[in-house]
Amino acid sequence: MSSATITRRRPARQRVTSAAITVLTWVIVVGFFFPVAWMVFTAFKTEGAAATSTPTIFTELSFDRFQEVLDRGFAAYLTNSLTASVMSTLIVLLLAIPAAYGLSVRPIIRSTDALFFFISTKFLPIAAAIIPIYLLLQNLGALDNISALSILYVGMNLPLAIWMMRSFFAEVPVEIIEAAQIDGARFWTELVRVVLPIVAPGIAAAALICFIFAWNEYFLANLLTSTVARTTPPFLGSFVDGRGQFLAVLSAAATLAVLPVVIAGWLAQKRLVRGLAMGAIK
């Protein structure tokens, strides 16, 4: 077989491989996106059309299910979720940034032990600690309190944020930091004006992930709140009761519940991709 024939066959094989990968990618994308699209579509149906065993596409659509969700006080639950998620994310950033900086750019003594301690806090399932947490909040009078729930979310997300940000800070060139120190920059000036602008995409990625984890948290919110501090995930579960599953209303509530996360992800998508790539390239 001549070398010219081999040369002609290689591009053909590459085109076939590329086409196969493209088709597989689209299949995976559609497989992930279809349930979400069907949920949104079901939110506009009537309960009868949503409960049929045979899926219906051509049916009457309306915004009545969304109005039912709002009539059940969805705005209050949404406000609680926003408060707990935003508050906990801000506190996590305030604590994780200097901690990660001290564990990467300015390593402390026995930094490996500190990192292991942070990650070891994720080894214990939250279900194993729920009884002492419940009794502690009960004695403090902090049950059904949005501030107490936010503090618990801080403890849940802080180890993850420190590990993520440490990898981001490790990507900062040492020469830039040394140049700032030679120019007389103090610690906070070095951190805020020199380092943070470089790792801003990574911080945005960590903040978005912490926000999503706090927003989706169900276990603590369901057991430690009742009415005043009830968040969106337990509210969604209230649509399934002994009378059955109200699929159309539940789909409408779920659609409204995911909108803040989708909007936040869409606004931060460029920084999110850059931030997640920072820790992957050494």
C-alpha positions, 0 to 999 in steps of 0.5 A, a space after each residue: 500500500 502506497 504512502 499516498 493511499 494511507 495519507 488519503 485514508 487518515 483524514 477519512 478516519 478522522 472525519 468519521 471519528 469526529 462525526 461519531 464524537 459529535 453525535 455521541 455528544 449531542 445524544 448525551 446533551 439531549 439525554 441530560 436536557 430532555 428531563 428538564 425541558 419536559 418538566 418545564 413543559 409539564 408546568 404549563 399543562 393541566 393536572 389531568 394532562 400531566 397525570 396521563 400514562 401516555 405522554 401528551 404533547 398537544 394539549 391545553 397550556 396555561 400559566 395557572 399552575 404557576 399562579 397556584 404555586 405563588 398562591 401557596 406562598 412560594 415567594 416566602 420560601 424563595 426568599 428564605 432560600 436566597 437569604 440562606 444561600 447568599 449569606 452562607 456563600 458570602 461568609 464562606 468566601 470571607 473565611 475561605 479566601 484568607 485560609 486558602 491563601 495561607 495554605 498555598 501562597 504563604 504556607 503555614 506550618 503543618 499545612 498538610 495536616 490542616 488540609 486533611 482536617 478540613 476535608 475530614 469534616 466531610 467524611 461524617 454523614 450529616 445524618 449521623 450528626 443531626 441529633 446533636 445539631 438538633 439538640 444544640 439548636 433547640 437549647 439555643 432557641 435557634 430552631 426554624 431560624 434562617 441565620 442558624 441554617 446559614 451557619 450550618 451551610 457555612 460549615 457544609 461548604 467551607 472545606 470544599 471552598 478552601 480546597 478549591 481556592 487553594 488550587 486556584 491560589 497555587 496557580 498565581 506566579 510567585 514572581 508577581 507576589 515577590 514583585 509586590 512585596 519588593 514594592 512594599 505591599 503589605 499582606 492585605 494589599 498583596 492579597 486584595 490588589 494583586 492576587 485576588 484579581 488574578 484568581 477572580 474566576 476561580 473565586 466565582 466558580 467556588 462561590 457559584 458551587 457553594 451557592 448551588 449546594 446551599 440552594 439545593 440542600 434538603 436534609 437540614 432544611 427539612 428537619 430544622 425548619 418548619 414555617 418561618 425559615 422553610 426553604 424551597 426544597 422542603 416546599 417542593 416536597 409538600 406537593 407530594 402527599 397522601 392524595 397523590 402527586 400533583 405533577 403539573 403544580 410540582 413541575 411549575 414549582 420546580 421550574 421557578 425553584 431552578 430559575 435563580 440557579 440557572 440565571 446565576 450560572 448563565 451570568 457567571 458561565 465564562 468565569 465559571 469555565 475559566 475558574 474550573 480550568 485554573 485548578 486543572 492546569 499546573 
